[in-house]
Amino acid sequence: MNPQQPQPKIQLSSTGDYRENYANSVQVRVSLWDFFLLFGIANQSTPEAVSIQNFQGVFLSPQQAKALANVLTQNVQQYESTFGEIKLEPKVPGSIQ
């Protein structure tokens, strides 16, 4: 029988170049080795034209991408149980909404 290993204590800190931004556009690219998330801000100036200004790309291992998907799913479910269903707007090609 294996005794339970105690959970490590996690200490969070921020690097000097840490920043926070708002994104309403996320594009995902997948390869054999990693997932690439490209964050940006989408602006629709006319009904026919949407421009996206990308500002940050993040590479994730497949394992970290799956862990992120699980955490997001749990948090979306909790949000919806508290505030109601999140309705999605029509999708913009190439982005996740």
N, CA, C and O atoms as CSV, one atom per row, in Angstrom:
chain,resi,resn,atom,element,x,y,z
A,1,MET,N,N,0.845,-1.176,0.000
A,1,MET,CA,C,0.000,0.000,0.000
A,1,MET,C,C,0.892,1.241,0.000
A,1,MET,O,O,1.837,1.328,0.784
A,2,ASN,N,N,0.599,2.175,-0.856
A,2,ASN,CA,C,1.370,3.414,-0.938
A,2,ASN,C,C,0.703,4.503,-0.109
A,2,ASN,O,O,-0.457,4.840,-0.347
A,3,PRO,N,N,1.425,5.056,0.860
A,3,PRO,CA,C,0.827,6.175,1.608
A,3,PRO,C,C,0.707,7.395,0.705
A,3,PRO,O,O,1.517,7.599,-0.199
A,4,GLN,N,N,-0.310,8.194,0.963
A,4,GLN,CA,C,-0.536,9.419,0.188
A,4,GLN,C,C,0.627,10.386,0.383
A,4,GLN,O,O,1.025,10.671,1.512
A,5,GLN,N,N,1.162,10.883,-0.716
A,5,GLN,CA,C,2.194,11.907,-0.659
A,5,GLN,C,C,1.533,13.232,-0.282
A,5,GLN,O,O,0.472,13.555,-0.817
A,6,PRO,N,N,2.125,14.000,0.616
A,6,PRO,CA,C,1.529,15.308,0.934
A,6,PRO,C,C,1.627,16.231,-0.277
A,6,PRO,O,O,2.616,16.208,-1.010
A,7,GLN,N,N,0.599,17.035,-0.477
A,7,GLN,CA,C,0.583,17.990,-1.585
A,7,GLN,C,C,1.639,19.063,-1.339
A,7,GLN,O,O,1.765,19.570,-0.224
A,8,PRO,N,N,2.401,19.411,-2.382
A,8,PRO,CA,C,3.398,20.470,-2.194
A,8,PRO,C,C,2.717,21.817,-1.995
A,8,PRO,O,O,1.626,22.057,-2.513
A,9,LYS,N,N,3.366,22.685,-1.246
A,9,LYS,CA,C,2.872,24.047,-1.080
A,9,LYS,C,C,3.305,24.842,-2.307
A,9,LYS,O,O,4.475,24.823,-2.689
A,10,ILE,N,N,2.366,25.529,-2.909
A,10,ILE,CA,C,2.632,26.302,-4.129
A,10,ILE,C,C,2.745,27.766,-3.771
A,10,ILE,O,O,1.881,28.327,-3.097
A,11,GLN,N,N,3.810,28.370,-4.226
A,11,GLN,CA,C,4.016,29.802,-4.010
A,11,GLN,C,C,3.967,30.494,-5.365
A,11,GLN,O,O,4.765,30.191,-6.252
A,12,LEU,N,N,3.035,31.421,-5.522
A,12,LEU,CA,C,2.887,32.158,-6.766
A,12,LEU,C,C,3.650,33.469,-6.702
A,12,LEU,O,O,3.675,34.139,-5.670
A,13,SER,N,N,4.269,33.823,-7.814
A,13,SER,CA,C,4.914,35.126,-7.936
A,13,SER,C,C,4.833,35.546,-9.394
A,13,SER,O,O,4.553,34.722,-10.265
A,14,SER,N,N,5.074,36.808,-9.661
A,14,SER,CA,C,5.015,37.335,-11.026
A,14,SER,C,C,6.396,37.817,-11.454
A,14,SER,O,O,7.145,38.390,-10.663
A,15,THR,N,N,6.714,37.574,-12.710
A,15,THR,CA,C,7.969,38.075,-13.250
A,15,THR,C,C,7.856,39.570,-13.511
A,15,THR,O,O,6.759,40.128,-13.482
A,16,GLY,N,N,8.970,40.209,-13.760
A,16,GLY,CA,C,8.976,41.648,-14.018
A,16,GLY,C,C,8.189,42.047,-15.251
A,16,GLY,O,O,7.684,43.168,-15.324
A,17,ASP,N,N,8.074,41.135,-16.241
A,17,ASP,CA,C,7.343,41.480,-17.466
A,17,ASP,C,C,5.902,40.952,-17.457
A,17,ASP,O,O,5.258,40.918,-18.506
A,18,TYR,N,N,5.389,40.543,-16.296
A,18,TYR,CA,C,4.009,40.085,-16.184
A,18,TYR,C,C,3.049,41.200,-16.573
A,18,TYR,O,O,3.260,42.365,-16.238
A,19,ARG,N,N,1.985,40.823,-17.291
A,19,ARG,CA,C,0.949,41.798,-17.626
A,19,ARG,C,C,-0.380,41.072,-17.782
A,19,ARG,O,O,-0.418,39.861,-17.999
A,20,GLU,N,N,-1.452,41.816,-17.671
A,20,GLU,CA,C,-2.798,41.291,-17.885
A,20,GLU,C,C,-3.425,42.056,-19.033
A,20,GLU,O,O,-3.229,43.264,-19.165
A,21,ASN,N,N,-4.182,41.347,-19.865
A,21,ASN,CA,C,-4.870,41.959,-20.991
A,21,ASN,C,C,-6.240,41.318,-21.151
A,21,ASN,O,O,-6.494,40.230,-20.634
A,22,TYR,N,N,-7.103,41.993,-21.861
A,22,TYR,CA,C,-8.406,41.469,-22.230
A,22,TYR,C,C,-8.298,40.894,-23.639
A,22,TYR,O,O,-7.675,41.507,-24.506
A,23,ALA,N,N,-8.889,39.740,-23.879
A,23,ALA,CA,C,-8.928,39.154,-25.217
A,23,ALA,C,C,-10.354,38.710,-25.518
A,23,ALA,O,O,-11.007,38.079,-24.687
A,24,ASN,N,N,-10.827,39.045,-26.714
A,24,ASN,CA,C,-12.107,38.518,-27.160
A,24,ASN,C,C,-11.930,37.664,-28.414
A,24,ASN,O,O,-12.895,37.332,-29.103
A,25,SER,N,N,-10.671,37.319,-28.689
A,25,SER,CA,C,-10.334,36.423,-29.788
A,25,SER,C,C,-9.216,35.498,-29.321
A,25,SER,O,O,-8.191,35.952,-28.812
A,26,VAL,N,N,-9.427,34.194,-29.501
A,26,VAL,CA,C,-8.380,33.210,-29.217
A,26,VAL,C,C,-8.338,32.247,-30.387
A,26,VAL,O,O,-9.336,31.606,-30.713
A,27,GLN,N,N,-7.188,32.151,-31.012
A,27,GLN,CA,C,-6.988,31.199,-32.088
A,27,GLN,C,C,-6.116,30.069,-31.542
A,27,GLN,O,O,-5.214,30.310,-30.740
A,28,VAL,N,N,-6.382,28.849,-31.973
A,28,VAL,CA,C,-5.647,27.689,-31.485
A,28,VAL,C,C,-5.004,26.979,-32.672
A,28,VAL,O,O,-5.656,26.687,-33.675
A,29,ARG,N,N,-3.720,26.712,-32.530
A,29,ARG,CA,C,-2.984,25.910,-33.516
A,29,ARG,C,C,-2.424,24.707,-32.768
A,29,ARG,O,O,-1.947,24.831,-31.639
A,30,VAL,N,N,-2.487,23.550,-33.406
A,30,VAL,CA,C,-2.057,22.314,-32.767
A,30,VAL,C,C,-1.010,21.629,-33.634
A,30,VAL,O,O,-1.142,21.560,-34.856
A,31,SER,N,N,0.036,21.123,-32.976
A,31,SER,CA,C,1.016,20.278,-33.655
A,31,SER,C,C,1.194,19.017,-32.817
A,31,SER,O,O,0.567,18.880,-31.767
A,32,LEU,N,N,2.017,18.119,-33.257
A,32,LEU,CA,C,2.289,16.891,-32.523
A,32,LEU,C,C,2.864,17.194,-31.141
A,32,LEU,O,O,2.617,16.449,-30.193
A,33,TRP,N,N,3.630,18.280,-31.017
A,33,TRP,CA,C,4.374,18.562,-29.795
A,33,TRP,C,C,3.705,19.559,-28.864
A,33,TRP,O,O,3.960,19.540,-27.660
A,34,ASP,N,N,2.837,20.450,-29.407
A,34,ASP,CA,C,2.294,21.487,-28.537
A,34,ASP,C,C,1.017,22.098,-29.091
A,34,ASP,O,O,0.619,21.855,-30.230
A,35,PHE,N,N,0.398,22.895,-28.245
A,35,PHE,CA,C,-0.751,23.726,-28.605
A,35,PHE,C,C,-0.256,25.171,-28.551
A,35,PHE,O,O,0.535,25.533,-27.679
A,36,PHE,N,N,-0.721,25.979,-29.476
A,36,PHE,CA,C,-0.352,27.397,-29.508
A,36,PHE,C,C,-1.631,28.207,-29.420
A,36,PHE,O,O,-2.494,28.104,-30.292
A,37,LEU,N,N,-1.764,29.019,-28.367
A,37,LEU,CA,C,-2.923,29.887,-28.191
A,37,LEU,C,C,-2.513,31.302,-28.556
A,37,LEU,O,O,-1.552,31.832,-27.998
A,38,LEU,N,N,-3.228,31.916,-29.482
A,38,LEU,CA,C,-2.936,33.268,-29.952
A,38,LEU,C,C,-4.082,34.176,-29.520
A,38,LEU,O,O,-5.205,34.047,-30.009
A,39,PHE,N,N,-3.791,35.094,-28.603
A,39,PHE,CA,C,-4.802,35.981,-28.027
A,39,PHE,C,C,-4.804,37.323,-28.742
A,39,PHE,O,O,-3.751,37.851,-29.097
A,40,GLY,N,N,-5.993,37.868,-28.948
A,40,GLY,CA,C,-6.112,39.152,-29.607
A,40,GLY,C,C,-7.417,39.844,-29.276
A,40,GLY,O,O,-8.240,39.352,-28.505
A,41,ILE,N,N,-7.574,41.005,-29.890
A,41,ILE,CA,C,-8.798,41.787,-29.739
A,41,ILE,C,C,-9.422,41.945,-31.119
A,41,ILE,O,O,-8.793,42.446,-32.051
A,42,ALA,N,N,-10.670,41.508,-31.227
A,42,ALA,CA,C,-11.407,41.603,-32.479
A,42,ALA,C,C,-12.264,42.854,-32.475
A,42,ALA,O,O,-12.952,43.145,-31.496
A,43,ASN,N,N,-12.219,43.591,-33.574
A,43,ASN,CA,C,-13.050,44.785,-33.753
A,43,ASN,C,C,-13.809,44.641,-35.067
A,43,ASN,O,O,-13.230,44.312,-36.102
A,44,GLN,N,N,-15.111,44.893,-35.005
A,44,GLN,CA,C,-15.927,44.831,-36.209
A,44,GLN,C,C,-16.331,46.244,-36.578
A,44,GLN,O,O,-17.199,46.848,-35.947
A,45,SER,N,N,-15.675,46.766,-37.627
A,45,SER,CA,C,-15.942,48.140,-38.041
A,45,SER,C,C,-17.161,48.243,-38.959
A,45,SER,O,O,-17.830,49.276,-38.989
A,46,THR,N,N,-17.446,47.193,-39.695
A,46,THR,CA,C,-18.629,47.141,-40.556
A,46,THR,C,C,-19.205,45.735,-40.448
A,46,THR,O,O,-18.534,44.837,-39.939
A,47,PRO,N,N,-20.440,45.523,-40.919
A,47,PRO,CA,C,-20.997,44.163,-40.869
A,47,PRO,C,C,-20.176,43.137,-41.648
A,47,PRO,O,O,-20.243,41.941,-41.366
A,48,GLU,N,N,-19.403,43.606,-42.627
A,48,GLU,CA,C,-18.642,42.699,-43.476
A,48,GLU,C,C,-17.175,42.558,-43.075
A,48,GLU,O,O,-16.483,41.693,-43.611
A,49,ALA,N,N,-16.678,43.379,-42.151
A,49,ALA,CA,C,-15.244,43.388,-41.867
A,49,ALA,C,C,-14.947,43.289,-40.374
A,49,ALA,O,O,-15.476,44.053,-39.567
A,50,VAL,N,N,-14.099,42.342,-40.029
A,50,VAL,CA,C,-13.616,42.190,-38.659
A,50,VAL,C,C,-12.091,42.212,-38.713
A,50,VAL,O,O,-11.478,41.494,-39.503
A,51,SER,N,N,-11.493,43.034,-37.875
A,51,SER,CA,C,-10.030,43.035,-37.779
A,51,SER,C,C,-9.650,42.486,-36.409
A,51,SER,O,O,-10.307,42.767,-35.407
A,52,ILE,N,N,-8.582,41.703,-36.386
A,52,ILE,CA,C,-8.099,41.124,-35.138
A,52,ILE,C,C,-6.658,41.556,-34.943
A,52,ILE,O,O,-5.805,41.333,-35.802
A,53,GLN,N,N,-6.399,42.179,-33.800
A,53,GLN,CA,C,-5.038,42.567,-33.442
A,53,GLN,C,C,-4.545,41.594,-32.385
A,53,GLN,O,O,-4.986,41.638,-31.237
A,54,ASN,N,N,-3.629,40.714,-32.775
A,54,ASN,CA,C,-3.072,39.736,-31.848
A,54,ASN,C,C,-2.006,40.393,-30.997
A,54,ASN,O,O,-1.214,41.194,-31.494
A,55,PHE,N,N,-1.981,40.053,-29.696
A,55,PHE,CA,C,-0.996,40.677,-28.813
A,55,PHE,C,C,-0.183,39.683,-28.005
A,55,PHE,O,O,0.825,40.069,-27.415
A,56,GLN,N,N,-0.585,38.402,-27.953
A,56,GLN,CA,C,0.180,37.450,-27.150
A,56,GLN,C,C,-0.042,36.039,-27.660
A,56,GLN,O,O,-1.175,35.640,-27.929
A,57,GLY,N,N,1.031,35.291,-27.791
A,57,GLY,CA,C,0.960,33.880,-28.124
A,57,GLY,C,C,1.543,33.069,-26.981
A,57,GLY,O,O,2.544,33.460,-26.380
A,58,VAL,N,N,0.914,31.934,-26.681
A,58,VAL,CA,C,1.368,31.079,-25.588
A,58,VAL,C,C,1.403,29.633,-26.085
A,58,VAL,O,O,0.407,29.121,-26.596
A,59,PHE,N,N,2.557,28.982,-25.929
A,59,PHE,CA,C,2.691,27.570,-26.237
A,59,PHE,C,C,2.400,26.753,-24.988
A,59,PHE,O,O,2.851,27.101,-23.897
A,60,LEU,N,N,1.639,25.654,-25.146
A,60,LEU,CA,C,1.340,24.737,-24.049
A,60,LEU,C,C,1.665,23.308,-24.483
A,60,LEU,O,O,1.484,22.950,-25.646
A,61,SER,N,N,2.145,22.499,-23.543
A,61,SER,CA,C,2.298,21.073,-23.821
A,61,SER,C,C,0.902,20.466,-23.964
A,61,SER,O,O,-0.061,21.036,-23.452
A,62,PRO,N,N,0.766,19.329,-24.644
A,62,PRO,CA,C,-0.554,18.690,-24.725
A,62,PRO,C,C,-1.149,18.402,-23.346
A,62,PRO,O,O,-2.360,18.525,-23.160
A,63,GLN,N,N,-0.315,18.023,-22.384
A,63,GLN,CA,C,-0.811,17.736,-21.045
A,63,GLN,C,C,-1.341,19.008,-20.377
A,63,GLN,O,O,-2.391,18.980,-19.736
A,64,GLN,N,N,-0.626,20.110,-20.525
A,64,GLN,CA,C,-1.068,21.365,-19.921
A,64,GLN,C,C,-2.314,21.889,-20.628
A,64,GLN,O,O,-3.181,22.484,-19.988
A,65,ALA,N,N,-2.416,21.676,-21.941
A,65,ALA,CA,C,-3.614,22.092,-22.680
A,65,ALA,C,C,-4.842,21.323,-22.186
A,65,ALA,O,O,-5.919,21.899,-22.036
A,66,LYS,N,N,-4.675,20.013,-21.933
A,66,LYS,CA,C,-5.803,19.222,-21.429
A,66,LYS,C,C,-6.174,19.656,-20.019
A,66,LYS,O,O,-7.357,19.732,-19.690
A,67,ALA,N,N,-5.181,19.941,-19.182
A,67,ALA,CA,C,-5.459,20.418,-17.829
A,67,ALA,C,C,-6.195,21.757,-17.887
A,67,ALA,O,O,-7.133,21.977,-17.121
A,68,LEU,N,N,-5.778,22.659,-18.793
A,68,LEU,CA,C,-6.456,23.944,-18.954
A,68,LEU,C,C,-7.901,23.736,-19.402
A,68,LEU,O,O,-8.809,24.399,-18.900
A,69,ALA,N,N,-8.115,22.821,-20.343
A,69,ALA,CA,C,-9.481,22.544,-20.807
A,69,ALA,C,C,-10.355,22.061,-19.650
A,69,ALA,O,O,-11.514,22.461,-19.543
A,70,ASN,N,N,-9.811,21.209,-18.788
A,70,ASN,CA,C,-10.574,20.718,-17.637
A,70,ASN,C,C,-10.905,21.849,-16.670
A,70,ASN,O,O,-12.038,21.948,-16.199
A,71,VAL,N,N,-9.935,22.697,-16.374
A,71,VAL,CA,C,-10.159,23.813,-15.450
A,71,VAL,C,C,-11.183,24.785,-16.028
A,71,VAL,O,O,-12.063,25.255,-15.306
A,72,LEU,N,N,-11.080,25.089,-17.310
A,72,LEU,CA,C,-12.045,25.998,-17.937
A,72,LEU,C,C,-13.448,25.397,-17.910
A,72,LEU,O,O,-14.413,26.105,-17.620
A,73,THR,N,N,-13.577,24.107,-18.208
A,73,THR,CA,C,-14.884,23.451,-18.192
A,73,THR,C,C,-15.513,23.531,-16.809
A,73,THR,O,O,-16.692,23.862,-16.678
A,74,GLN,N,N,-14.727,23.227,-15.775
A,74,GLN,CA,C,-15.245,23.300,-14.405
A,74,GLN,C,C,-15.698,24.717,-14.057
A,74,GLN,O,O,-16.753,24.902,-13.450
A,75,ASN,N,N,-14.906,25.709,-14.439
A,75,ASN,CA,C,-15.236,27.089,-14.098
A,75,ASN,C,C,-16.425,27.610,-14.887
A,75,ASN,O,O,-17.225,28.378,-14.352
A,76,VAL,N,N,-16.561,27.211,-16.151
A,76,VAL,CA,C,-17.727,27.622,-16.942
A,76,VAL,C,C,-18.990,27.000,-16.346
A,76,VAL,O,O,-20.015,27.672,-16.236
A,77,GLN,N,N,-18.926,25.739,-15.966
A,77,GLN,CA,C,-20.093,25.091,-15.351
A,77,GLN,C,C,-20.488,25.783,-14.046
A,77,GLN,O,O,-21.673,25.992,-13.785
A,78,GLN,N,N,-19.505,26.135,-13.237
A,78,GLN,CA,C,-19.788,26.834,-11.977
A,78,GLN,C,C,-20.383,28.215,-12.250
A,78,GLN,O,O,-21.330,28.630,-11.581
A,79,TYR,N,N,-19.824,28.928,-13.236
A,79,TYR,CA,C,-20.341,30.254,-13.599
A,79,TYR,C,C,-21.801,30.138,-14.029
A,79,TYR,O,O,-22.650,30.904,-13.574
A,80,GLU,N,N,-22.093,29.166,-14.920
A,80,GLU,CA,C,-23.453,29.021,-15.434
A,80,GLU,C,C,-24.433,28.587,-14.342
A,80,GLU,O,O,-25.596,28.989,-14.368
A,81,SER,N,N,-23.987,27.785,-13.397
A,81,SER,CA,C,-24.901,27.405,-12.318
A,81,SER,C,C,-25.201,28.592,-11.408
A,81,SER,O,O,-26.251,28.635,-10.767
A,82,THR,N,N,-24.283,29.553,-11.348
A,82,THR,CA,C,-24.486,30.740,-10.517
A,82,THR,C,C,-25.246,31.836,-11.266
A,82,THR,O,O,-26.172,32.433,-10.717
A,83,PHE,N,N,-24.857,32.103,-12.523
A,83,PHE,CA,C,-25.382,33.256,-13.261
A,83,PHE,C,C,-26.283,32.914,-14.437
A,83,PHE,O,O,-26.884,33.817,-15.020
A,84,GLY,N,N,-26.396,31.656,-14.804
A,84,GLY,CA,C,-27.209,31.270,-15.951
A,84,GLY,C,C,-26.349,30.922,-17.156
A,84,GLY,O,O,-25.140,31.153,-17.179
A,85,GLU,N,N,-27.010,30.365,-18.145
A,85,GLU,CA,C,-26.321,29.891,-19.340
A,85,GLU,C,C,-25.613,31.026,-20.082
A,85,GLU,O,O,-26.147,32.127,-20.217
A,86,ILE,N,N,-24.410,30.736,-20.557
A,86,ILE,CA,C,-23.664,31.673,-21.396
A,86,ILE,C,C,-24.085,31.414,-22.834
A,86,ILE,O,O,-23.902,30.313,-23.353
A,87,LYS,N,N,-24.645,32.424,-23.468
A,87,LYS,CA,C,-25.068,32.301,-24.866
A,87,LYS,C,C,-23.903,32.728,-25.769
A,87,LYS,O,O,-23.243,33.731,-25.500
A,88,LEU,N,N,-23.657,31.971,-26.828
A,88,LEU,CA,C,-22.586,32.285,-27.760
A,88,LEU,C,C,-23.115,33.067,-28.946
A,88,LEU,O,O,-24.180,32.770,-29.486
A,89,GLU,N,N,-22.351,34.069,-29.338
A,89,GLU,CA,C,-22.644,34.823,-30.560
A,89,GLU,C,C,-22.231,33.964,-31.748
A,89,GLU,O,O,-21.528,32.970,-31.566
A,90,PRO,N,N,-22.647,34.321,-32.954
A,90,PRO,CA,C,-22.173,33.584,-34.122
A,90,PRO,C,C,-20.628,33.615,-34.149
A,90,PRO,O,O,-20.006,34.624,-33.818
A,91,LYS,N,N,-20.042,32.492,-34.549
A,91,LYS,CA,C,-18.584,32.369,-34.551
A,91,LYS,C,C,-17.953,33.181,-35.684
A,91,LYS,O,O,-18.484,33.267,-36.792
A,92,VAL,N,N,-16.802,33.772,-35.362
A,92,VAL,CA,C,-15.969,34.420,-36.366
A,92,VAL,C,C,-15.001,33.354,-36.849
A,92,VAL,O,O,-14.370,32.698,-36.020
A,93,PRO,N,N,-14.848,33.143,-38.187
A,93,PRO,CA,C,-13.941,32.101,-38.662
A,93,PRO,C,C,-12.535,32.277,-38.066
A,93,PRO,O,O,-11.987,33.378,-38.027
A,94,GLY,N,N,-11.974,31.145,-37.601
A,94,GLY,CA,C,-10.608,31.155,-37.076
A,94,GLY,C,C,-10.486,31.526,-35.622
A,94,GLY,O,O,-9.367,31.639,-35.121
A,95,SER,N,N,-11.590,31.722,-34.914
A,95,SER,CA,C,-11.496,32.077,-33.501
A,95,SER,C,C,-12.420,31.195,-32.680
A,95,SER,O,O,-13.350,30.578,-33.200
A,96,ILE,N,N,-12.142,31.153,-31.386
A,96,ILE,CA,C,-12.985,30.419,-30.451
A,96,ILE,C,C,-13.781,31.437,-29.662
A,96,ILE,O,O,-13.228,32.415,-29.159
A,97,GLN,N,N,-15.056,31.211,-29.555
A,97,GLN,CA,C,-15.895,32.147,-28.788
A,97,GLN,C,C,-16.705,31.408,-27.783
A,97,GLN,O,O,-17.474,32.018,-27.040
